[in-house]
Amino acid sequence: MTVELITTRDYEARTGTHAPTELNEIKVEETSEMLLYEELSRARIRDLEEGVRAQRARSGPRAARRWTKVARWATRRAERFQA
């Protein structure tokens, strides 16, 4: 089965009538609405990523202090068991 691609201009030339525009207008509205929702979801994702980056920047020094404490504890424990 072969399908021939046809443009609106070809359709109008072959049939002598104008292509139905209502269908095209509906598709354009649906497409623009879909693009709007897609852009909104991208904006939400960007906001979440910015929040995560800010949280990581705040918790970086805290995590470093915590791991320093854990390392000191592990060193003391190792020294106790070696003696």
Solvent accessible surface area in square Angstrom, and as a share of the most:
residue,aa,sasa,rsa
1,M,229,1.02
2,T,130,0.76
3,V,110,0.63
4,E,116,0.52
5,L,164,0.81
6,I,82,0.42
7,T,84,0.49
8,T,71,0.41
9,R,197,0.72
10,D,61,0.31
11,Y,80,0.30
12,E,56,0.25
13,A,85,0.66
14,R,152,0.56
15,T,71,0.42
16,G,69,0.66
17,T,78,0.45
18,H,154,0.69
19,A,15,0.11
20,P,86,0.54
21,T,82,0.48
22,E,132,0.59
23,L,98,0.49
24,N,69,0.35
25,E,103,0.46
26,I,90,0.46
27,K,113,0.48
28,V,99,0.57
29,E,114,0.51
30,E,96,0.43
31,T,69,0.40
32,S,61,0.39
33,E,92,0.41
34,M,131,0.59
35,L,105,0.52
36,L,103,0.51
37,Y,130,0.50
38,E,73,0.33
39,E,83,0.37
40,L,76,0.38
41,S,45,0.29
42,R,123,0.45
43,A,35,0.27
44,R,154,0.56
45,I,96,0.49
46,R,119,0.43
47,D,94,0.49
48,L,127,0.63
49,E,83,0.37
50,E,99,0.45
51,G,40,0.39
52,V,67,0.39
53,R,143,0.52
54,A,46,0.36
55,Q,109,0.48
56,R,169,0.62
57,A,77,0.60
58,R,157,0.57
59,S,38,0.24
60,G,35,0.34
61,P,78,0.49
62,R,134,0.49
63,A,28,0.22
64,A,60,0.46
65,R,144,0.52
66,R,130,0.47
67,W,165,0.58
68,T,66,0.39
69,K,130,0.55
70,V,64,0.37
71,A,57,0.44
72,R,133,0.49
73,W,127,0.45
74,A,46,0.36
75,T,75,0.44
76,R,137,0.50
77,R,105,0.38
78,A,51,0.39
79,E,106,0.48
80,R,158,0.58
81,F,143,0.59
82,Q,151,0.67
83,A,123,0.95
